[in-house]
Amino acid sequence: MPRTDEAAAFFHAVYSAVSEIPPGRVTSYGHIAALIGTPQRPRQVGVCLKHLPDDTDADADADTESEPSRRQRWNHSNVPWQRVVNARGVISPRGGRPGATRAQADLLRAEGVQVTGVGGGLGELSVDLDRYGWFPSALPSEGVKEEEEEEEEEEEAEAEEEEPEHDEAGVDDQEVKEQEEEHDAYIKQEEDSNNEQSNR
């Protein structure tokens, strides 16, 4: 499917984010959209996952195209698409793919996620989001960056604490104390000198 650069970037962001969902956990289309900075686009996340190529499609592309980036393309084997459900925890039907709902449930069960039937005769399959939900405030890969930044800030703060404190003019407290002592000694010396002269 031909895509604009913007669409390709969105697909890449979705697939990359979904890749970070840990085994045995699920999240919603809306949460993936929020994690990649587009909270208003949960349906587009679903579209991306609907168009995720099968492994065989990726292999066929690898045979016909020599670009390494095409060979490394996102596909069913490296994007855990099954870990994304709707906001109620229900496995969404994938239009045009008979048996896809059941296949998704089977993949989740293989990861230890309990999938139950809901909705009476509607045949909906659901996951308990309270038990299996994965809803971090940021992607783990971004969290690593945040932790590194926090560590750098802590190191800078510690370095500042080790440096002598400075007043507004940029003079540290020790210097001020030494200058005051020198000044006091000078004044005392002047007073002593004046006292000697007046005693003469």
VMD Tcl script that draws the C-alpha trace (Angstrom):
set ca {
  {0.00 0.00 0.00}
  {1.67 3.29 -1.07}
  {2.08 5.75 1.79}
  {3.13 9.34 2.21}
  {6.16 10.05 4.37}
  {3.84 11.21 7.15}
  {1.75 8.03 6.95}
  {4.88 5.86 6.84}
  {6.19 7.64 9.95}
  {2.87 7.05 11.71}
  {2.85 3.34 10.79}
  {6.44 3.05 12.03}
  {5.58 4.80 15.32}
  {2.60 2.50 15.88}
  {4.54 -0.69 15.13}
  {7.46 0.44 17.26}
  {5.18 1.25 20.22}
  {3.27 -2.03 19.93}
  {6.61 -3.86 19.92}
  {7.20 -2.61 23.46}
  {4.08 -4.20 24.96}
  {5.37 -7.00 27.20}
  {4.23 -10.59 26.70}
  {1.17 -11.49 28.74}
  {-0.12 -7.90 28.74}
  {-2.52 -5.96 26.53}
  {-3.27 -2.31 25.85}
  {-5.82 -0.36 23.84}
  {-5.68 1.29 20.44}
  {-6.29 4.61 22.19}
  {-3.40 4.11 24.57}
  {-0.98 3.36 21.74}
  {-2.23 6.52 19.99}
  {-1.60 8.52 23.18}
  {1.87 7.03 23.70}
  {2.97 8.14 20.24}
  {1.57 11.65 20.72}
  {-1.62 11.33 18.66}
  {-4.36 10.60 21.22}
  {-7.06 11.57 18.72}
  {-6.11 8.73 16.34}
  {-6.99 5.35 17.93}
  {-8.82 4.20 14.79}
  {-5.75 4.86 12.69}
  {-3.77 2.64 15.08}
  {-6.28 -0.09 14.28}
  {-5.83 0.56 10.56}
  {-2.06 0.20 10.92}
  {-2.44 -3.15 12.67}
  {-5.01 -4.29 10.11}
  {-2.47 -3.60 7.35}
  {0.46 -5.22 9.17}
  {1.94 -7.61 6.59}
  {2.14 -11.34 7.18}
  {5.62 -12.84 7.51}
  {5.26 -14.30 4.02}
  {4.53 -10.83 2.57}
  {7.73 -9.51 4.13}
  {9.70 -12.49 2.78}
  {8.30 -11.90 -0.71}
  {9.31 -8.24 -0.54}
  {12.77 -9.24 0.63}
  {13.15 -11.44 -2.45}
  {12.08 -8.72 -4.87}
  {13.75 -5.73 -3.27}
  {17.40 -5.39 -2.40}
  {17.03 -2.60 0.18}
  {17.86 -3.86 3.69}
  {15.17 -1.57 5.13}
  {12.51 -3.44 3.13}
  {13.84 -6.78 4.37}
  {13.62 -5.53 7.95}
  {10.06 -4.30 7.47}
  {7.55 -4.65 10.30}
  {5.40 -7.79 10.05}
  {3.41 -10.30 12.10}
  {6.58 -11.97 13.39}
  {8.11 -8.83 14.94}
  {5.04 -6.78 15.96}
  {2.88 -8.36 18.69}
  {-0.36 -7.03 17.18}
  {-2.40 -9.48 19.26}
  {-1.64 -7.44 22.41}
  {-3.83 -4.52 21.30}
  {-7.56 -4.64 22.06}
  {-10.31 -2.05 22.23}
  {-10.91 0.25 25.21}
  {-13.30 -2.27 26.81}
  {-10.79 -5.11 26.50}
  {-12.70 -6.70 23.62}
  {-10.81 -8.23 20.70}
  {-11.90 -6.22 17.67}
  {-12.92 -8.10 14.55}
  {-10.51 -7.65 11.66}
  {-12.53 -7.01 8.54}
  {-11.72 -9.33 5.69}
  {-9.76 -11.78 7.83}
  {-11.95 -14.71 8.79}
  {-10.87 -16.33 12.03}
  {-8.60 -13.40 12.96}
  {-10.43 -12.78 16.25}
  {-10.02 -16.41 17.29}
  {-6.36 -16.39 16.15}
  {-5.71 -13.29 18.27}
  {-7.34 -14.94 21.28}
  {-5.22 -18.07 20.75}
  {-2.00 -16.01 20.60}
  {-2.95 -14.18 23.80}
  {-3.79 -17.44 25.58}
  {-0.39 -18.81 24.55}
  {1.13 -15.85 26.45}
  {-0.90 -16.68 29.57}
  {-3.64 -14.09 29.05}
  {-7.11 -15.30 29.98}
  {-9.56 -14.59 27.15}
  {-13.26 -15.02 27.87}
  {-16.42 -14.93 25.78}
  {-18.71 -11.96 26.41}
  {-21.88 -10.51 24.96}
  {-24.02 -13.63 24.96}
  {-24.52 -14.82 21.40}
  {-22.43 -12.04 19.86}
  {-19.31 -14.13 20.20}
  {-17.13 -11.29 21.47}
  {-13.89 -12.30 23.13}
  {-12.56 -10.15 25.94}
  {-9.54 -9.63 28.19}
  {-9.69 -8.30 31.77}
  {-7.86 -4.95 31.50}
  {-7.57 -4.63 35.29}
  {-5.58 -7.85 35.36}
  {-3.71 -7.81 32.04}
  {-3.77 -4.14 31.06}
  {-0.54 -2.31 30.24}
  {-0.98 1.45 30.44}
  {2.36 3.20 31.13}
  {2.59 6.99 30.97}
  {5.48 6.66 28.49}
  {7.01 3.94 26.38}
  {9.78 1.98 28.15}
  {12.27 3.14 25.51}
  {11.40 6.75 26.37}
  {11.56 5.95 30.08}
  {15.20 4.92 29.66}
  {15.92 8.33 28.17}
  {14.04 10.03 31.02}
  {15.98 8.02 33.62}
  {19.28 8.94 31.95}
  {18.28 12.63 31.95}
  {17.26 12.39 35.63}
  {20.61 10.78 36.49}
  {22.47 13.55 34.65}
  {20.44 16.19 36.52}
  {21.20 14.48 39.85}
  {24.93 14.36 39.00}
  {24.87 18.06 38.09}
  {23.07 18.88 41.36}
  {25.64 16.89 43.35}
  {28.49 18.67 41.54}
  {26.92 22.03 42.38}
  {26.64 21.02 46.04}
  {30.35 20.14 46.10}
  {31.30 23.52 44.64}
  {31.64 26.37 47.15}
  {28.56 28.54 47.46}
  {28.78 31.92 45.78}
  {27.08 35.18 46.62}
  {25.50 37.34 43.94}
  {28.87 38.81 42.96}
  {30.28 35.33 42.36}
  {32.52 35.26 45.43}
  {32.38 32.07 47.48}
  {31.72 32.11 51.25}
  {35.25 31.04 52.17}
  {36.72 33.96 50.23}
  {34.38 36.39 51.97}
  {35.35 35.01 55.37}
  {39.07 35.30 54.56}
  {38.61 38.85 53.30}
  {36.71 39.80 56.48}
  {39.47 38.32 58.65}
  {42.13 40.21 56.67}
  {40.11 43.39 56.97}
  {39.65 42.91 60.72}
  {43.39 42.24 61.12}
  {44.19 45.37 59.12}
  {41.80 47.49 61.24}
  {43.28 46.07 64.45}
  {46.79 46.77 63.18}
  {45.80 50.36 62.32}
  {44.23 50.83 65.75}
  {47.33 49.44 67.46}
  {49.53 51.74 65.38}
  {47.35 54.75 66.25}
  {47.41 53.83 69.95}
  {51.21 53.63 69.92}
  {51.48 57.03 68.27}
  {49.10 58.63 70.74}
  {51.02 57.11 73.67}
  {54.21 58.81 72.51}
}
mol new
graphics top color blue
foreach p $ca { graphics top sphere $p radius 0.5 }
foreach p [lrange $ca 0 end-1] q [lrange $ca 1 end] { graphics top cylinder $p $q radius 0.2 }
display resetview
